[in-house]
């Protein structure tokens, strides 16, 4: 089968490798659509393991099922989770599925930028999601990222009527904007350094947009009835953005650091000035639980979230390298989808 083999963001090659052979409890999926995630272009995160077949936002058709698989059959349309938890450890039982050791060890074989992937038995057991007829393959590639967004806003205690500031209007930021609107935010404000993405934020529901180089706290007070934001969601690892977030959160509010920084980065924080007496919560979020996947699929099915409108590029497997360049440059693209059967 053909795969897009990643060596680095400037070197993605169309190569051949054997189609995975499945065993008992496993499934072989023909990949019809696979999204490029912002984490896919974080070279520092995986360069030491290259070459790799990346891609974890997938949708496709089951072409073969292993012995013992009873819930799924050939021809069914599915999406799947690449990381799945054990559901029995201390972390899972306390609601922290995404720090489960099992979740961190599980994955697809080889990855979504391939014509076929093998789903291990544990993924089949708790990480396969049948697609309703009204959800397209393209839309289904958003189930995984939206699950991550759902978990993030849940941990950040997003509440009805909250004012929400989203810093960074790439695909994660835009999904945060849409979800906050869906959950009843009182006002949603988005920032970015790119005018193309600021315009996109307005299209997808932001009440106001602010260029990131402006005096953000001052502009925020102008558009938010003199107040800072109840919830600030940081969708970029830039230190300047994190600094802006800490300056832009209202007393009693929450800052959600949704994106990682470069490795080794430390942020100086004044406990007295920022937290003591102000009741500010600083939190992070990684990944999504199986329940988040199911909720994400339902939000897409009923069109409360309309991710298909965020797709700006649909590329063949041979064009995956171009897709990585588009995502890494973070300019005039939002969501890039690879279609491995082209």
N, C-alpha and C positions, 0 to 999 in steps of 0.2 A: 504494500500500500504506500501511498505518498504521504509524506509528513513535511511540515515546515520546521526545520531544525534550527534552534536558536543558539548562536555562538555569542552574540552581543547585539545591541540594538541596531547596529549598522551592518550586521552580518547574519542574515536569516536565509537558510538555503533549503530549496526543495530537494528532498532526498527520498530514498526508498528504504523501507524496513518491512520485516514480516508482519502480516496481520496477526494480532494477538490471538492465541488459542485460549479458549475459556475452559474452566473446570467446573466441578459441581458447585451449584449455588451462584454461578457467575452469569453475566450477560454481556453480549457483544452489541455495541450500538454503532450504527452508521451515522456519523456526525453530519448534520445538515447546516448548522450554524454555530459559531463559536465567537464570543466577544473578546476583544483585547482589553484587559483590565489595566488600570493605572499601575497596579503592583507588578504586572508583567514587564514593565519597562524600568523597574528599579534594578539596575545592573548590580549594585552593591549587594543586593539581597541574594543573588543566585549565580553570579559570574564564576565563582569558584567551583560550581557544579556543572558548568557548561561542557559539552553541548547538551541541550535539553529540548524536548518537545513540550512547550508550554500550552496554556489554554485550559481554563477551568469553568468558564461561563458557557455551558454547552446545551444544545438541544438536538435531538435526532430520533432515529427510528430503530427499534430493537430488531436485529436480524438473526440472532441466535440466543437461545437460553440454555443454561447448563442443567444437568440433572438436579432435581430437587427444587427448582424454581417453580413455584405455584402461582404467585401473584401476578406474574407478567408473562406475556407471550409475544411471539414474533409479529411484527407489523405495528405494534403499539408505539405511539408518539410519546416521548419522555424527555424530561430534563433530569439532571442528577447533581448531587452534592459531591464534590471531590474530597472533602474532609468530613468525616462523620465521627460522632462521639461514641463512647462505650455505653453511656446512659446509666452506669452503675457506680462510678467512682465518686469520691468525695466532691469533686468539682461539679460533675453533672448533677448530683443530687442536691447541690446547693445553688443550682441554676447557672453555673458558669461553664457551660458545655464547651465553649471555644478555647478553654485552657486545658481541656482533657488531653492526657498523653496519647490516647488512641486517636483522637482527632488530628493530632499533629503528625501522626505516622501514616495516616491513610491518604490515598490519592488514586487518580485514574492511571491506566496503562494504555498508551504512554502519556497523552495529553490531548486537549481539545483541538489543537491545530494539526489534525490527522484525519484521514478518511474514516478510520474506525478506532474505537476505544473499548478496552475491556474494563467492566466494572467488577471489582472484587466482591466476594460474597457479602462482606460487612456493609459495603456501599449499597448493594442490592437490598439488604435487609432493612436499612433505615435511611437511605438517601436517594431513592428513585421516586419521581413524581410524574404521574400520568398527566398528559396535557389535554385539557378540554378542547373541543373543536374550535372554540372562539379564540384560543390563544395560538398565535403563529409561532413557528420555530424562532424567528427573529425576536419576537417579544419574550419568548421563554429564556433567551440568554440573559435577560435582566433579572431572573428570579434570584440568582446568587447575590449579585450586588445589592438588590433591593432588600434581601434578607439581612445583609450587613447593616444597611441603613436603618431598618426596623429595630434591630438590636441596639444600635447606637442611640436612637431617640428614646427607646424604652429605658436604657440605663441612665440617660440624661434627664429622665422624668419630664419629657415633653408633655405639657398639659394644655387643655382647652384655654384659649385666650392669651397664651404666652406670646410675647414678642420674640422673634427668632432672627438671629443674624447668622448668615452662612458666609464664611470667608473662604473664597475659592469656588468658582462656578464651572468647574469641569463636570464630568458625568456624575461623580459622587455628590458634588454640591447641588447639581440640578435635581437629583433624586431626593436629596434632603429638602430642597425647596418644595417639591411636589408633595412629599409625604407630610411635611409640616402643614401645608395648606389643607391636605386631606384630613389631618387630625384636628383641625380647628384652631390653628394658630391665629392670634389676634392680628399680627402684622409680621410679614416675612421680608427681610432685607437681605440682599446678596451683594457681595463684592467680588472684584477680580481686577487684574491689571490689563485684561484683554477686552476690548470693546465688543468683539464678536460674542464672547461668552456672557458679557453683561446683557446684551440684547437677548441672548438665549434665556437667561434667567428671568427676564421680563415675560417672555413668551410662555414660560413654564410656571408662572404664578407669582413671582416675586412682586410685592407691592412697590418696592423701591429698589434701585440699584445705586451703588456708590463705587466710584473708582478707588482702588485700594491705595493709591498714592495721596488721596485726600486726607484731611484730618478726620479720621473715622469716628472717634467719640463725639466730636462736635457735630458732624453731619448726621450721625445717628440720633442725637437729641433733637435735631431739626425735624426729622421725619417721624419720630417716635414719641411725640407729645412730651418732649423735654426729658425723656428717660433713656437710659441705656437698655441693653437687651436682656431679657430674662434668661434666654438660652443662646449661647454662642457656639456654633459648630465650625471647627477649623478643618477644612478639607485640603490643606496644603501643609507640607512640612517646613515651609520657610519660617525662619526664626522671627522675621519681621511680622508675619501673620499671627504667630502665637503671641507676640508682644501686643499687637493690636487687640487680640481677643481679650487678654487680661485687662486691657484698658477700657473695654467696651461692654463688660458684663455688669448688670445691675446688682445692687445689694440683694442677697438671697438667691442670686442666679447661679447658673451652671455653665462651665466651659467644657465642651466635649472635644478632645483632641482626637479627631477621626483618622488623620493621616500620620504616618511615621516621619520622623526627621531623618537626615543622613546619619549614618552610624557615628557614635562618639559625641554627638551634640548634647550639651547640657544647657539648661535654661535657669538662670538665676531668678529666684522668686523671693519677694519680700513677704514674709508671713504676716507681719504686722500691717503693712499698707494694703495688702490685697485680701487677706483672709480673716484675720482677727477682727472681730466686731462686724464684719460684713457678710458672714455666713455664705461665702462663695464656695461652690463645689467644683473641683477640677477632676475630670474623669477621662477615661479612654474607652475604646471599644474595638474588638477585633472579631471578624467573622460573624456567622449567624448560626443559630441552632436549627435542628430539623423543624421545630414549630415555626421559626421565623421564615423558613423556606415555604412552608405551607401557607402562611399568612401572605407572603409576597405573591405567590401564585394567585391567590384569591383576589388580591387588590388589582392585579393585572387583568384577571378574568372579567371582573365587573367594571373595568375601565376607570377605577378611581386613580390609578396611576397609568399613564399612557406612554410607555417608554419607546414605542416604535417611532414616535415623532422625533426622538433624540438621535436616531441613526443618521449619520451624515455620509458614511462610506460603507459600501458592500464590495468586498474584494474576494478574489479567488485565492486558493491555497498558494499558488505561485506568487501572489502579490502580498503575502504576509509581511515581508520585509518592509514594503511601503507602508503597511498598516502600523508597524512598530515605529517607523519614523514619524508618522502623523501623530500618534499618541504621545511619543516622547517630546515632540516639539511643542505640544499644547497650544497650538495656534487656531487655525480655522477648521477644527474638527471637534465633534463631541463624542459620538460613539462609532467605533469602527468594528464592523462585523466581518468575519472570515467565513466563507462558504466552501468547506473542504471538498465538496463534490464537483465544483467547477474546475 
